[in-house]
Structure formats: C-alpha cells, structure tokens
Amino acid sequence: KQKLTLYQLPLSNYPLEETSAIVELETTLPSSGQNDSPLCIATVDDDIYEVYNGKIDSPRIFSRALSADEIERLKADASPLEVGGDDLVAAWDFSRDMASATVTDIGPHGLHGVVVNMPMRAVTGHNWDTTHYDFKHAPSQYGAIHFHDDDLEDAKWETDFEWRIPDGTKSGIYAARLRAKDSDGEHVDYIPFAVRPKRGKPTAKAVILVPTLTYLAYANERLAGLPLHSAGITNRPLVKDPLDVYLEQHPEFAMSIYDVHSDGSGCCYSSRLRPIVNMRPNYRMWLVGAPRHLGADLYLVDWLEAQGFDYDVITDEDLHHEGVELLSNYRVVMSGMHPEYWTTPMLSALESYLANGGKLMSLGANGYYWVTAIDPERPHIVEVRRGNSGTRAWNSAPGEQYHSATGEMGGLWRHRGKTPNQIAGVGFSGDGWHSPTPAYTRQPGSFDERAAFIFEGIAPDEIIGNFGLVLGGAAGDEMDRLDFTLGSPPHTLLLATASNYSRQYMPVIEDLLELSSSLLANQDPRVRADMTYFETPNGGAVFSVGSITWCGSLSHNDYNNNVSRITANVLRAFTLA
C-alpha cells in the first residue's frame, strides 16, 4: 500500500483561526504504465469542464513523495531541483512567457504546456511581499495564474461559409446577412465587417477610424441587469434589447471588460473569437434606448453617404499594426462616437500624424482614455488593467495593474502623462443618460476669425443640437470639456458649450479628491460638453465636439440642421486645406 498525504497550509496565520490541515490516506495505486493522457491543471481533462476558480502557483511534480521538511523548503521558494534532485519530473514557472499562451517547464524534461481560454497572467503569487508592483521587477513573486470557470478565448466554431471581397469594393462598413427559418418563423442576423482600401492606395482624403477596440471592450457586456434606474442616472425606463435577453440565456459567450468573473475578480481580457451579440448594426443599447458603438458610428456613415462625401474606413487594429504611415495617406481622420481604448502604438501614431500636419475631427467623447494592450501572439485578444481610478466597473487587485501582454502599466492615459486634452483639446468630464440632453450655445471663441469657417451659416444666437435620435440631443451620454490644467493646448478656442445638466448626470471619478454633497452635475460646472478647435504644427488642426450623441443629430430634418452644417463645414475645410 502507498500513503497519500494532502497538505493545506495558509498563506497567513491568524490567532484563533486555524486553517491548516493534513490528511493522510493509505491506498493501493495501480502501476501507471504507459500513459499519453494530457496533464491538465485547473480542469478535469482537456474537454475543459469542472474548471477551477482561483490562483494556482508554481506546480511541481516529483517521482516520489516529499517529506514535510522538503515541502516547507518548496514553500520557502527553494529551487525544486535542489529539493528533489533527480526525482524532479516537472516544475512549471508561470512567471515566464506571460505575453503568450506558453507555460514553461523549468524542470529537466522540458514538459512545456499551453494555457487555454485566457486565464489571467501577471498576477501576484503566494510570496508577493507588496514591495514591487511591476512583475518585471520581481518575476519570482508573480508565479501564479488566476483561472476562472467563465474564461473564453476561442469558441472554435467551424467555418460555415467564406466570401472573397471583390476587387473594387468601396471601403466602408458592411454586414453579412444570415437568415434561417424554423417553427417560430424566420430569424435574421447581421455579422458586421469593415472593408479598408488596399494598402497604400487610399480612395478618399478623409478616413473614419472605426473604434473596434471599444467594440471589443464592450463585447457581450452584461450590465443590463444592474439597478441603474434606481441609481438616478436616467429618467427613462431601461429596456433590454432582445439581444441582451439572448445573451443572458447564453453565459457560454463569456463577458466584456466591464464585467466581473463568477469569483468577483475583474475581467481584463476580451477575445474576438466568439459570438459577440451586441456588435450588431441593429442593436439598441439598453442604457440609451438607441444605437451605441457600432450602431451609433453608422450615423456618421449614413451622413457621409447622404451628403456625398468620399471616405475610407480603417480600424483600431489597422492603426495599431501599421502606425502613422497608414494615417499619412489622409488629410483628415474622423473618430467614431466612443474612441475610448487606445494602445501605445495607436496613440503614438495619432500624435505623429497631428505633428506632421494631419487633421482630426473628434466626433465623440470619452476618447483616448484607457491604456489598452493587444496580445502580440494572439491579436484577437485585447487586455485592459483598470487600475484604481477612472470611471470603471472594477478595480485591479493590488500588484496587478501591469498588462501581461506588453508589460506596461494600465489605467488611464491621463495618469500616464498623456491626457485626452493634449490630443483632442477636451477630456472626459461627466456622464448621464437623462433625456433630452442640454444643447450647445456659442461661446466667444466661435466668433474668432480662426473659427469663421466652422460657423458659416450658423446664426450668432443659434441653439445647436437641441434635437437628435439619441437621448433627444447632441450633447449627452458621455461628455468632454476643455481644461487647460489637464493639457488642453493654450491656443484652443472654446466654440460652444452644453451645460446645466440635470441631477442624472455626474462628474467623472478621476476629477474627485473627496466626497461631498455637491457632486451632482447641476452643482458642478466641470460637467459639460465643450466644442473646441485648435491648430497643430505644419498646418494641422483638431476639431472636437465633446459628446457621444453628436452624430445622432446629423440626420435631423432630412440632414438640414446646424449639427450637420457645422460638421460639413469642418470636413470640407479640412479636406481642401
């Protein structure tokens, strides 16, 4: 007979709370013989079921049972080779190759493995002593992986059909329409995709930078069930889209970076290789009762088509991989409605483009906000470490603010020294979902001769954007403001402002140092949407509207309105200059 001993030893000892346990069992174990079954960690077998929730650190296998003294030496981080000698079979070091799917065996046999479904790496281990917060400075203290039973990297669906885009297809946003019939009738779905121009061959002077990283960050978000109406952020009933209901019925589609795992830890990865039901052109987001993200960006596409403007389409991933050379093909770059998530290569490319004379129309809000990473080996994965500030859905655990994919610190770009104001002239100021939104009124800067082209055809006292398809106005959802203390260029013109927001709007958390009874938007002048303009070196310029809902007002009155006119004035001037 053999004796099996299981030790449970606490990381920290507390008086009157004894959690140590040692269990021994005598049993007869069959000879292992030849065995080609995979060794699985954190799951029963390679079919991936009965998955473990929690961290596993520094697993080791020896060909014999270790003594209690040897186990204590391992617990004290002694080398497994020194402890077990020739009896060491495998010793996996999870702190190595964290920017990949590889699990490295530092034992004598090189029994390397792979992680499945993106368990969280670059997390603190059992021996983390709180003196280092960057895993690169103390890798031996980051020897754990955090597994979750609801992780998903790849749904591994088989290909059902392929379609080669014909030569000469116009750059734009398209969708594959899928139709199926059953006893309940016909079901229709639309799978969106972007068609960019051939490399190095732009077909227009203007380009839309489609914020696909934002789409991926919100992919399958499951926040519709939260009691947001009772929290006082909207005066409207919140209505779930049928796709939200469908998502609730399918937890296997995983979640967004706005959700938490079943063990309460924040979800920091999102993968494109799965059904993403809220990335649909006909999806109406429950928070605004209208399109948001992809659907809202189609308002801009619709307006460009209706007004006869030529444009190309590129995505965040295109910019990340190709850099400033991609943008240099165009005179003007138009943002989407919510360009929130930016990688370092993306931000560097945009900065270089503007410094070299490029022009930006920032037609949304809450942009250039979160530090984001794209996995270098698996580019279908984005990673966001929230940190402990900003308007966020969860906090990073202590010592876990650095991205596993790139090794860089996460959180807000504002706290990395690159504020949205430096890029766009404005930065995140507040949010809320009261309908209707306030409207813009012209400010003295709009009468400066530098801005005359922007307001051609707009009366001096004209109210701007008191209409729209989203929240009833052009200045709502999330807003940005001019703030010279946060890096808005000193020569920035304040063109128009929407203010006097209702109690349903709140200032952003990163602007608050302490709590008070005057946190509501109607008592905080910082909560506003500012329209701005400034010039950049070599003939460049930036125009920003400071609101997510701006483009939802473009089509009002058959496109004959002041939001449409201002946008057209800027686009014509930027493409002709």
C-alpha positions in Angstrom: 0.0 0.0 0.0 1.0 3.6 -0.6 0.3 6.6 1.6 -1.2 9.7 0.1 -0.7 12.9 2.1 -2.5 16.2 1.3 -1.3 19.4 3.0 -3.4 22.6 3.3 -1.2 25.4 4.6 -2.4 29.0 5.0 -0.5 31.9 3.4 -1.1 33.9 6.6 -1.8 32.7 10.1 -4.3 34.3 12.3 -4.9 33.7 16.1 -7.9 31.6 16.9 -8.4 30.7 13.2 -6.6 27.5 12.4 -6.9 26.6 8.7 -4.0 24.2 8.4 -4.9 20.6 7.6 -3.0 17.4 6.8 -5.0 14.5 5.5 -3.4 11.0 5.0 -4.9 8.1 3.1 -3.4 4.6 2.6 -4.4 3.2 -0.7 -3.2 0.8 -3.4 -2.3 2.6 -6.5 -2.1 0.8 -9.8 1.1 0.9 -11.8 1.0 3.9 -14.1 2.5 2.1 -17.1 2.4 3.9 -20.4 0.2 7.0 -20.3 -0.3 9.5 -23.1 -3.1 11.4 -21.4 -2.6 15.2 -21.1 -1.8 16.6 -17.7 -4.4 19.2 -17.0 -4.2 22.0 -14.4 -7.3 23.8 -13.2 -9.7 21.4 -15.0 -10.6 17.7 -15.0 -9.5 17.0 -18.6 -8.8 18.6 -21.9 -12.6 18.8 -22.6 -12.4 21.8 -20.3 -15.2 21.2 -17.8 -15.4 21.4 -14.0 -13.0 24.3 -14.2 -11.2 25.6 -11.1 -11.8 29.2 -9.9 -8.7 30.8 -8.3 -5.0 31.1 -8.4 -2.5 28.2 -8.9 1.2 29.0 -8.2 4.4 27.0 -9.0 3.0 23.5 -9.6 5.7 20.8 -9.3 5.8 17.0 -9.8 8.3 14.6 -8.3 8.7 10.9 -8.8 8.4 10.3 -5.1 6.6 11.7 -2.1 8.3 14.6 -0.5 8.9 14.9 3.2 7.3 17.6 5.3 10.7 19.3 5.5 11.1 19.3 1.7 7.6 20.7 1.3 8.4 23.5 3.7 11.6 24.3 1.6 9.4 24.5 -1.5 7.0 26.8 0.3 10.0 29.0 1.1 10.9 29.2 -2.6 13.8 26.8 -2.7 14.7 25.5 -6.1 12.7 22.4 -7.0 15.8 20.8 -8.4 17.7 21.4 -5.2 14.8 19.9 -3.2 14.1 16.9 -5.4 17.3 16.3 -7.4 16.9 13.6 -10.0 13.4 12.9 -8.7 12.1 16.2 -10.1 9.7 15.4 -13.1 8.4 18.9 -13.9 8.3 22.4 -12.4 6.2 24.9 -14.2 7.1 28.6 -13.8 4.1 30.7 -14.7 6.1 33.9 -14.4 7.8 33.1 -17.7 6.4 33.9 -21.2 3.4 35.7 -19.7 2.8 37.5 -23.0 2.0 34.2 -24.7 0.0 31.0 -24.3 3.1 29.1 -23.3 3.5 27.5 -19.8 7.3 26.9 -19.3 8.7 23.9 -17.5 12.0 24.7 -15.9 12.5 21.0 -14.9 14.9 18.6 -16.6 12.4 17.3 -19.2 11.0 20.4 -20.8 7.4 19.4 -20.4 6.1 22.8 -21.6 2.3 23.4 -21.8 -0.2 25.9 -23.1 -2.9 27.9 -21.4 -6.4 27.6 -22.8 -9.1 30.3 -22.7 -7.0 33.2 -21.5 -6.7 32.7 -17.7 -5.3 35.8 -16.1 -1.5 36.1 -16.0 0.8 38.7 -14.5 -0.9 38.2 -11.1 0.6 38.1 -7.7 1.8 34.8 -6.3 1.8 33.3 -2.9 5.1 35.0 -2.0 4.2 38.6 -3.1 5.6 40.9 -0.4 3.9 44.1 -1.6 7.2 45.9 -2.3 7.0 45.5 -6.1 4.0 46.3 -8.3 5.6 45.7 -11.7 6.0 42.0 -12.4 9.1 42.7 -14.5 10.9 43.9 -11.3 10.1 40.8 -9.3 9.1 38.0 -11.6 9.6 35.3 -8.9 6.7 36.9 -6.9 4.4 36.6 -9.9 4.4 32.8 -10.3 0.6 32.4 -10.3 -2.1 32.1 -12.9 -5.7 33.2 -12.0 -8.1 30.7 -13.5 -11.9 31.3 -14.0 -14.7 29.0 -14.9 -16.1 31.6 -17.3 -12.9 32.4 -19.3 -13.2 32.0 -23.1 -10.7 32.8 -25.8 -11.9 30.8 -28.8 -15.4 29.3 -29.3 -13.8 27.2 -32.0 -16.8 27.4 -34.3 -16.3 25.8 -37.7 -16.3 27.9 -40.8 -19.8 27.8 -42.4 -19.1 30.0 -45.5 -16.4 32.2 -47.0 -16.8 35.2 -49.3 -13.9 36.9 -51.0 -14.4 40.7 -51.3 -14.5 41.6 -55.0 -11.8 44.0 -56.3 -13.1 47.5 -56.5 -15.5 47.1 -53.5 -15.9 50.5 -51.9 -14.3 51.0 -48.5 -16.9 51.0 -45.8 -18.8 49.1 -43.1 -20.7 46.1 -44.3 -22.6 43.2 -42.9 -23.3 39.6 -43.9 -27.0 38.9 -43.6 -27.8 35.5 -42.3 -31.3 34.1 -42.5 -32.8 30.9 -41.1 -36.3 29.5 -40.7 -37.8 27.2 -38.1 -41.2 26.7 -36.5 -41.0 30.2 -34.9 -40.5 31.8 -38.3 -37.6 33.5 -39.9 -34.5 34.6 -37.9 -32.2 37.3 -39.3 -28.7 38.2 -38.1 -26.1 40.6 -39.4 -22.4 40.0 -39.0 -20.5 43.3 -39.4 -17.1 43.7 -41.1 -15.1 46.6 -42.4 -13.6 46.9 -45.9 -10.5 49.1 -45.9 -8.8 50.3 -49.1 -5.8 48.4 -50.5 -2.6 49.1 -48.6 -1.0 52.3 -49.8 -4.0 53.1 -52.1 -6.4 55.4 -50.4 -9.6 56.3 -52.3 -10.5 59.4 -50.3 -9.0 62.3 -48.5 -10.9 61.6 -45.3 -11.0 58.4 -43.3 -13.1 57.0 -40.4 -11.1 55.4 -37.7 -13.6 52.8 -36.5 -13.1 52.3 -32.7 -13.1 48.5 -32.9 -11.2 48.2 -29.6 -14.1 49.9 -27.9 -16.4 47.4 -29.6 -14.3 44.6 -28.2 -14.1 46.1 -24.7 -17.9 46.2 -24.6 -18.3 42.8 -26.3 -21.2 40.9 -24.6 -21.3 43.3 -21.6 -23.8 42.0 -19.1 -24.7 45.2 -17.2 -28.3 45.5 -18.2 -29.5 43.7 -15.1 -28.0 46.3 -12.7 -30.4 48.7 -10.9 -29.2 51.8 -12.8 -32.6 53.5 -12.9 -32.9 53.5 -9.2 -29.4 54.8 -9.0 -30.7 58.0 -10.5 -28.7 58.2 -13.7 -31.6 58.2 -16.1 -35.2 59.5 -16.2 -36.2 56.8 -18.7 -37.2 53.2 -18.3 -34.4 50.9 -19.2 -35.5 48.4 -21.9 -33.4 45.4 -22.8 -32.8 44.7 -26.5 -33.8 41.1 -27.5 -30.1 40.5 -28.0 -29.5 41.4 -24.3 -32.1 38.8 -23.3 -30.5 36.3 -25.7 -27.1 37.0 -24.1 -28.4 36.3 -20.7 -29.5 32.9 -21.9 -26.0 32.1 -23.2 -23.4 32.6 -20.5 -21.0 30.5 -22.6 -20.5 33.5 -24.8 -18.4 35.0 -22.0 -18.3 38.6 -21.0 -16.9 42.1 -21.6 -14.1 44.0 -19.9 -16.9 45.8 -18.0 -18.0 42.6 -16.2 -16.6 40.5 -13.3 -15.9 36.8 -13.3 -18.0 34.4 -11.2 -15.5 34.7 -8.4 -15.8 38.5 -8.3 -12.5 39.4 -10.0 -12.5 41.8 -12.9 -12.4 40.5 -16.5 -9.4 42.1 -18.1 -9.3 40.2 -21.4 -11.8 40.2 -24.4 -11.5 38.0 -27.4 -13.0 38.4 -30.9 -13.2 34.6 -31.5 -16.7 34.1 -30.1 -20.2 35.2 -30.8 -20.5 39.0 -29.9 -24.2 39.6 -30.0 -24.2 43.3 -29.1 -21.8 44.2 -32.0 -24.7 44.4 -34.5 -25.9 47.2 -36.7 -29.5 46.8 -35.4 -28.6 46.5 -31.7 -30.2 49.2 -29.4 -28.2 49.6 -26.3 -30.4 49.5 -23.1 -28.7 52.4 -21.5 -29.6 55.0 -24.2 -32.5 53.2 -25.8 -30.8 53.7 -29.2 -27.7 52.5 -31.1 -24.3 52.9 -29.3 -20.9 52.0 -30.5 -21.2 50.2 -33.9 -24.8 51.3 -34.5 -24.0 54.9 -33.5 -21.0 55.1 -35.7 -23.3 54.1 -38.6 -25.0 57.5 -38.1 -21.8 59.1 -39.3 -21.5 56.7 -42.2 -25.1 57.4 -43.2 -24.5 61.1 -43.1 -21.4 60.9 -45.3 -23.3 58.8 -47.8 -26.3 61.2 -47.8 -24.1 64.3 -48.2 -22.0 62.8 -50.9 -18.6 62.9 -49.0 -16.0 60.4 -50.1 -14.3 58.5 -47.2 -12.3 55.4 -46.4 -12.6 53.1 -43.4 -9.8 51.8 -41.2 -9.9 50.1 -37.8 -8.1 50.4 -34.5 -6.2 47.2 -35.2 -5.1 48.6 -38.6 -3.7 51.7 -36.8 -2.1 49.6 -34.1 -0.2 47.4 -36.6 0.6 49.9 -39.3 1.1 53.2 -37.4 1.4 56.7 -38.7 2.1 55.6 -42.3 -1.5 54.5 -42.5 -2.8 57.8 -41.4 -0.4 59.8 -43.5 -2.5 58.8 -46.6 -5.3 61.1 -45.4 -5.8 64.8 -44.9 -8.4 64.2 -42.1 -9.1 61.4 -39.7 -12.7 61.2 -38.2 -13.1 59.4 -34.9 -16.0 57.2 -34.0 -18.5 58.2 -31.3 -16.7 56.5 -28.5 -12.9 56.2 -29.2 -12.2 55.1 -25.6 -9.5 52.4 -25.8 -6.0 53.1 -27.2 -2.8 51.2 -27.4 0.6 52.8 -27.2 1.3 52.3 -30.9 -2.1 53.8 -31.8 -1.6 56.9 -29.6 1.9 57.5 -30.9 0.7 57.2 -34.5 -2.0 59.8 -33.9 0.4 62.2 -32.2 2.9 61.9 -35.1 0.1 62.4 -37.6 -1.0 65.6 -36.0 2.5 66.9 -35.5 3.1 66.3 -39.3 0.1 68.4 -40.4 -2.7 65.9 -40.1 -6.2 67.0 -39.1 -8.5 65.3 -36.6 -12.3 65.5 -36.3 -13.0 64.0 -32.9 -16.8 63.4 -33.3 -17.5 61.7 -30.0 -16.4 61.8 -26.3 -14.6 59.8 -23.6 -11.9 59.2 -26.1 -8.2 58.4 -25.7 -9.0 57.2 -22.2 -7.9 53.7 -21.2 -4.4 52.2 -21.7 -5.0 49.1 -23.8 -2.9 46.2 -25.0 -3.2 43.9 -27.9 -1.7 40.4 -27.4 1.4 40.2 -29.6 0.9 36.5 -30.4 -2.9 36.4 -30.3 -4.1 39.7 -31.9 -7.7 38.8 -31.4 -7.3 39.5 -27.7 -7.3 42.9 -26.0 -6.3 43.5 -22.4 -7.2 46.3 -20.1 -5.9 46.6 -16.5 -8.3 49.2 -14.9 -6.1 50.2 -12.0 -7.8 52.1 -9.2 -9.1 55.3 -10.7 -11.3 56.4 -13.6 -14.9 55.6 -14.3 -14.6 51.9 -14.1 -16.5 48.7 -13.4 -13.9 47.1 -11.1 -10.5 47.7 -9.5 -7.3 45.9 -10.3 -6.1 43.8 -7.5 -3.0 45.2 -5.6 0.1 44.4 -7.7 -1.9 43.6 -10.8 -2.1 46.8 -12.8 0.5 45.9 -15.4 -0.6 44.3 -18.7 0.6 40.7 -19.2 0.6 41.3 -23.0 3.0 44.2 -23.1 4.3 44.7 -19.6 3.1 48.3 -19.5 1.1 49.9 -16.7 -2.6 50.1 -17.2 -5.2 52.5 -16.0 -6.0 55.9 -17.5 -3.8 57.6 -20.2 -4.3 60.7 -18.0 -2.3 59.1 -15.3 0.4 58.0 -17.7 1.0 61.7 -18.6 -0.9 61.6 -21.9 -4.3 63.3 -21.3 -7.1 63.2 -23.8 -7.0 67.0 -23.7 -3.5 67.0 -25.2 -4.8 65.0 -28.2 -8.3 66.4 -28.7 -8.4 69.6 -26.7 -11.0 68.1 -24.4 -11.2 65.2 -22.0 -13.8 63.2 -20.1 -15.9 65.4 -17.8 -19.1 63.6 -16.9 -21.8 61.2 -17.9 -25.5 60.6 -17.5 -28.5 59.5 -19.5 -31.3 62.0 -18.9 -33.4 62.8 -21.9 -33.5 65.3 -23.5 -29.9 66.4 -23.2 -28.9 70.1 -23.0 -28.0 71.9 -26.2 -24.9 73.9 -27.2 -24.7 77.6 -27.1 -22.0 79.6 -28.9 -19.1 80.9 -26.9 -16.8 83.9 -27.6 -14.3 81.7 -29.3 -16.7 80.8 -32.0 -16.6 84.5 -33.2 -12.8 84.4 -33.6 -11.8 84.7 -37.2 -9.9 81.4 -36.9 -13.2 79.7 -36.4 -15.2 81.6 -39.0 -15.3 78.6 -41.4 -16.8 76.4 -38.8 -19.9 78.6 -38.2 -20.6 79.6 -41.7 -24.4 79.6 -42.0 -24.9 79.5 -38.2 -26.6 82.5 -36.5 -24.8 84.2 -33.6 -27.6 83.2 -31.1 -28.5 79.9 -32.7 -29.0 76.9 -30.3 -27.1 74.0 -31.5 -28.2 70.3 -31.3 -31.4 70.6 -29.3 -32.6 67.5 -31.3 -31.4 64.0 -32.1 -32.0 60.3 -32.3 -30.1 59.5 -29.1 -31.4 61.0 -25.8 -33.1 63.7 -27.8 -30.0 65.9 -28.2 -26.4 66.3 -29.5 -24.7 66.8 -26.1 -25.3 63.7 -23.9 -24.3 60.2 -22.8 -20.7 61.0 -22.0 -19.1 64.4 -22.4 -15.7 66.0 -22.7 -14.6 69.5 -21.6 -11.8 72.0 -22.3 -9.4 72.1 -19.4 -6.0 73.9 -19.6 -4.8 72.4 -16.3 -5.2 69.0 -17.9 -3.2 69.8 -21.1 -5.6 71.4 -23.5 -3.3 73.5 -25.8 -3.3 77.1 -24.6 -4.5 78.4 -28.0 -7.6 76.2 -28.0 -10.8 78.0 -28.9 -13.9 77.2 -26.9 -16.5 77.3 -29.6 -19.7 76.2 -27.9 -20.7 74.6 -24.6 -23.6 72.5 -23.4 -24.1 72.8 -19.6 -26.8 73.0 -17.0 -27.1 69.2 -16.9 -29.7 67.5 -14.7 -29.2 65.6 -11.5 -29.0 62.5 -13.6 -25.5 63.5 -14.7 -22.4 63.1 -12.6 -18.8 64.3 -12.8 -16.1 61.7 -13.6 -14.4 60.0 -10.7 -10.9 61.0 -11.6 -11.8 64.6 -11.0 -12.9 64.0 -7.4 -10.5 64.0 -4.5 -13.1 63.7 -1.8 -16.8 63.2 -1.5 -19.2 66.0 -0.8 -22.9 66.7 -1.1 -22.4 68.8 -4.3 -21.4 66.0 -6.6 -24.3 66.3 -9.0 -23.8 67.8 -12.4 -26.3 70.6 -11.7 -23.8 71.8 -8.9 -20.5 71.1 -10.7 -19.5 73.4 -13.6 -17.0 70.9 -14.8 -19.7 68.7 -16.1 -20.3 70.0 -19.6 -19.7 69.3 -23.3 -17.3 71.6 -25.0 -16.8 72.1 -28.7 -13.3 73.2 -29.4 -10.8 73.9 -32.2 -7.0 74.4 -32.3 -4.2 74.3 -34.8 -1.3 71.8 -34.7 2.2 72.2 -36.3 2.7 72.1 -40.1 -0.8 73.1 -40.9 -2.7 70.5 -38.9 -5.8 71.1 -36.7 -8.2 69.4 -34.3 -11.9 69.9 -34.1 -13.8 68.2 -31.2 -17.5 68.1 -30.3 -17.2 66.7 -26.7 -20.2 64.5 -26.8 -21.0 60.9 -27.7 -24.5 61.7 -29.1 -23.4 64.4 -31.6 -23.7 62.2 -34.7 -27.1 61.0 -33.6 -28.3 64.5 -34.5 -26.8 64.6 -38.1 -29.9 63.3 -39.9 -32.5 65.5 -38.1 -34.8 67.4 -40.5 -33.5 65.4 -43.5 -29.9 66.4 -42.7 -30.8 70.1 -42.8 -29.7 71.2 -39.3 -26.9 73.0 -37.5 -25.1 69.9 -36.3 -24.9 68.6 -39.9 -23.9 72.1 -41.2 -21.1 72.5 -38.7 -19.7 69.0 -39.3 -19.9 69.6 -43.1 -18.1 73.0 -42.8 -15.2 71.4 -40.9 -14.9 68.4 -43.1 -14.9 70.4 -46.3 -12.3 72.8 -44.9 -10.1 70.0 -43.6 -10.1 68.0 -46.8 -9.5 71.1 -49.0 -6.7 72.7 -46.9 
